[in-house]
Amino acid sequence: MQTDNLELKKLVYLYLMNYAKSQPDMAIMAVNTFVKDCEDPNPLIRALAVRTMGCIRVDKITEYLCEPLRKCLKDEDPYVRKTAAVCVAKLHDINAQLVEDQGFLDTLKDLISDSNPMVVANAVAALSEIAESHPSSNLLDLNPQSINKLLTALNECTEWGQIFILDCLANYTPKDDREAQSICERVTPRLSHANSAVVLSAVKVLMKFMEMLSKDLDYYGTLLKKLAPPLVTLLSAEPELQYVALRNINLIVQKRPEILKHEMKVFFVKYNDPIYVKLEKLDIMIRLASQANIAQVLAELKEYATEVDVDFVRKAVRAIGRCAIKVEQSAERCVSTLLDLIQTKVNYVVQEAIVVIKDIFRKYPNKYESVIATLCENLDSLDEPEARAAMIWIVGEYAERIDNADELLESFLEGFHDESTQVQLQLLTAIVKLFLKKPTETQELVQQVLSLATQDSDNPDLRDRGYIYWRLLSTDPVAAKEVVLAEKPLISEETDLIEPTLLDELICYIGTLASVYHKPPSAFVEGGRGVVHKSLPPRTASNESTESPETAPAGAPMGEQPDVIPTQGDLLGDLLNLDLGPPVSGPPLSTSSVQIGAVDLLGGGLDSLMGDDPEGIGDSNFGAPPAAAPARLGAPISSGLSDLFDLTSGVGTLSGSYVAPKAVWLPAMKAKGLEISGTFTRQVGSISMDLQLTNKALQVMTDFAIQFNRNSFGLAPAAPLQVHAPLSPNQTVEISLPLNTVGSVMKMDPLNNLQVAVKNNIDIFYFSTLYPLHILFVEDGKMDRQMFLATWKDIPNENEAQFQIRDCPLNAEAVSSRLQSSNIFTIAKRNVEGQDMLYQSLKLTNGIWVLAELRIQPGNTSFMDLELSLKCRAPEVSQHVYQAYETVLKN
């Protein structure tokens, strides 16, 4: 070790590095030599000593390393400083606390301002490495000044130094579009670098900052043009590099197809490309296909379909189908190309063609069905499950156009148990469709397939579907027809696009393994390192805004039944941006007359009664807008006031209405470990949803938000869902979410159905629950006696509904008191032939009045039987009001 021969010293140090771990006590003996070498006049030896000390991962040595490292970080030679910068990262990996105590991190931050670009690059690399293992620490505190220093160093670094700096720049968020443009201008020259890693890192920075640039800027168009050539150049490298470039281009094309829209030809396949490159090029060709270049693409794809490589040919045939679905104008040409390919009678080509023609039928119904005859001719040659299933689907779907459909399906039925599950399920559905279209001729066939599926099969999916069809057909053939022959939604153009939020994250990882796997690092990086989720910067105000909730696809039209579990489009606004706007504020009670569906629930009945009311009994509470009431009624002020005082006797007590115990609304197994239980309460005019969130997963849950679908009474959250701390595994938190009734209205089935979406950092989850109607009974629901009589007479008798409540444990007084606490008010009470009669009124948040007559029949025991008559202008409410009565009285 004491030798002056540099080559020999390197070998000795290398030996030390390898054996220090197995013999730590012996390694300590070398410490003095390291310390001495750190003082050597030759900078190469100083750097070698500090590098070797950093590589010896022995705890006992680390404390001796601090002093020499501190000196080397301030060494006058840049070569020593850059080596020492990397050594800090290595030391931090062994003993993070020691590095922080010794102040090495501050020294590293100072090195970012170093005069030598290589020292800057290594300091950035070391800080980035440390920051990655400690995501919470704000080590790389980037600001415009430090960014300027990095950009200056960028021009003079080695290629790996440039990559470190560019990756660091990609983590910075400019304060406005002007700064973003300035950085882009200084990074653009890196696109012409010879090293493909530098090019991809530069592309990553530009793709990220382009988010902040307005599309109207001239510079935006210039940048798009500059991005294409370097990407095209990457495709002239060796196949492995081409593949990496193509995987990255695949992401770029999904985010910004306009960059490469004129470069279709470079993605045409060469005869000597390896298969993995061919398949990737094919994928990008379809993504770039448009009306302008479709003729060129189709000619190329038809050529590929005659190649010798089976996998490639299959993908080429599928690609023709995908082009038909993507570019409507080309569909005709694509179908005729596919028919030409079917005529070749090459088995695997025919099978792929049939699979894609099925999708074309789905996209363009009633347009190309004339080709079915040609398809049926090739029925016998199909031996792959997917092709057989596609053919069976076509026969079942268009059974009315195929004369011998029953014979064709019967031929499949002969070997039913030898078929794959996919084919069995498709065959079952196709025969049921055929039966619903031609019931007389196919009764035996449908019985045969149902018995095969339910009695002779041990596949649970097949059995379940068989039983569902059997019950549907035996109980309600009309419903069966609506379910099985329902109109199918059109399929979308691109089914294999990456989900937008994941795509944005992957754009931030261009040039890394994540961009090749098309998965975020958290999906394949193991170990204790915190993986930070990256996302693109938000668009600036000068740019076009993202789709607002108003332009988002609306839910089902009024009066239609919504889906049981809504799709994302049904929910108002974009769920991923939940609660970013201010909460919907509004009074907890809405007295406006909201229409459910097309039914006028108030019907003007009460208003018209009050209009010719001789005594001016009515006041502003009865559904008319308050401001208009005095002018229209012309009532003396005194009678209005006396009426208001009369109402005070009916204000809900502080104890509030009955609260049901919490029920599990969303089980943990359906929500990736999040369990949600809840109930609804009404306290002094305020409605709340009391939630209990339990984390049964192994990861922390954060970023909670909630949204309701449109519903019958406009229930909506009055504030964001506040979960103040992250929800750790096995932790439970209780939250009371205030609600109001000023949300969008849509008639639901059942009326009190509420569909909810809850979002957290893991996913978005949907569930539906039924709320008890008594939470919507308002405090001013006590009607005047004359008003009650007049309204009861005015509501038609066919709107009256009768119900029985058995075994009620309360007498008349207790019944009246219990109901009043839930805002059901007793207006009058009398006794007729030993039976107590209570006349009651209640009012819902949307202004609907419900009138009730409750007859209490004393039984032989302490339990009473009650007879309830309800009258209402919206009779569909009555059933739910009766359920509220029963719930309140029996609990």
Secondary structure as GFF3:
##gff-version 3
##sequence-region A 1 891
A	DSSP	alpha_helix	6	19	.	.	.	ID=ss1
A	DSSP	alpha_helix	24	28	.	.	.	ID=ss2
A	DSSP	alpha_helix	31	37	.	.	.	ID=ss3
A	DSSP	alpha_helix	43	55	.	.	.	ID=ss4
A	DSSP	alpha_helix	59	73	.	.	.	ID=ss5
A	DSSP	alpha_helix	78	94	.	.	.	ID=ss6
A	DSSP	alpha_helix	96	101	.	.	.	ID=ss7
A	DSSP	alpha_helix	104	111	.	.	.	ID=ss8
A	DSSP	alpha_helix	117	133	.	.	.	ID=ss9
A	DSSP	alpha_helix	144	154	.	.	.	ID=ss10
A	DSSP	alpha_helix	159	170	.	.	.	ID=ss11
A	DSSP	alpha_helix	177	187	.	.	.	ID=ss12
A	DSSP	three_ten_helix	188	192	.	.	.	ID=ss13
A	DSSP	alpha_helix	196	210	.	.	.	ID=ss14
A	DSSP	alpha_helix	218	234	.	.	.	ID=ss15
A	DSSP	alpha_helix	239	255	.	.	.	ID=ss16
A	DSSP	three_ten_helix	257	259	.	.	.	ID=ss17
A	DSSP	three_ten_helix	264	267	.	.	.	ID=ss18
A	DSSP	alpha_helix	275	288	.	.	.	ID=ss19
A	DSSP	alpha_helix	294	304	.	.	.	ID=ss20
A	DSSP	alpha_helix	310	326	.	.	.	ID=ss21
A	DSSP	three_ten_helix	328	330	.	.	.	ID=ss22
A	DSSP	alpha_helix	331	343	.	.	.	ID=ss23
A	DSSP	alpha_helix	347	363	.	.	.	ID=ss24
A	DSSP	three_ten_helix	369	371	.	.	.	ID=ss25
A	DSSP	alpha_helix	372	377	.	.	.	ID=ss26
A	DSSP	three_ten_helix	379	381	.	.	.	ID=ss27
A	DSSP	alpha_helix	385	397	.	.	.	ID=ss28
A	DSSP	three_ten_helix	399	401	.	.	.	ID=ss29
A	DSSP	alpha_helix	405	413	.	.	.	ID=ss30
A	DSSP	three_ten_helix	416	418	.	.	.	ID=ss31
A	DSSP	alpha_helix	421	437	.	.	.	ID=ss32
A	DSSP	alpha_helix	443	454	.	.	.	ID=ss33
A	DSSP	alpha_helix	460	475	.	.	.	ID=ss34
A	DSSP	alpha_helix	477	484	.	.	.	ID=ss35
A	DSSP	alpha_helix	500	507	.	.	.	ID=ss36
A	DSSP	alpha_helix	513	517	.	.	.	ID=ss37
A	DSSP	three_ten_helix	521	523	.	.	.	ID=ss38
A	DSSP	three_ten_helix	549	551	.	.	.	ID=ss39
A	DSSP	three_ten_helix	568	570	.	.	.	ID=ss40
A	DSSP	three_ten_helix	575	577	.	.	.	ID=ss41
A	DSSP	alpha_helix	605	611	.	.	.	ID=ss42
A	DSSP	alpha_helix	628	633	.	.	.	ID=ss43
A	DSSP	alpha_helix	637	648	.	.	.	ID=ss44
A	DSSP	beta_strand	663	666	.	.	.	ID=ss45
A	DSSP	three_ten_helix	668	670	.	.	.	ID=ss46
A	DSSP	beta_strand	674	683	.	.	.	ID=ss47
A	DSSP	beta_strand	686	695	.	.	.	ID=ss48
A	DSSP	beta_strand	705	708	.	.	.	ID=ss49
A	DSSP	beta_strand	716	717	.	.	.	ID=ss50
A	DSSP	beta_strand	732	740	.	.	.	ID=ss51
A	DSSP	beta_strand	753	759	.	.	.	ID=ss52
A	DSSP	beta_strand	764	770	.	.	.	ID=ss53
A	DSSP	three_ten_helix	773	776	.	.	.	ID=ss54
A	DSSP	alpha_helix	785	794	.	.	.	ID=ss55
A	DSSP	three_ten_helix	797	799	.	.	.	ID=ss56
A	DSSP	beta_strand	800	808	.	.	.	ID=ss57
A	DSSP	alpha_helix	812	820	.	.	.	ID=ss58
A	DSSP	beta_strand	825	832	.	.	.	ID=ss59
A	DSSP	beta_strand	835	843	.	.	.	ID=ss60
A	DSSP	beta_strand	849	857	.	.	.	ID=ss61
A	DSSP	beta_strand	864	872	.	.	.	ID=ss62
A	DSSP	three_ten_helix	875	877	.	.	.	ID=ss63
A	DSSP	alpha_helix	878	890	.	.	.	ID=ss64
###
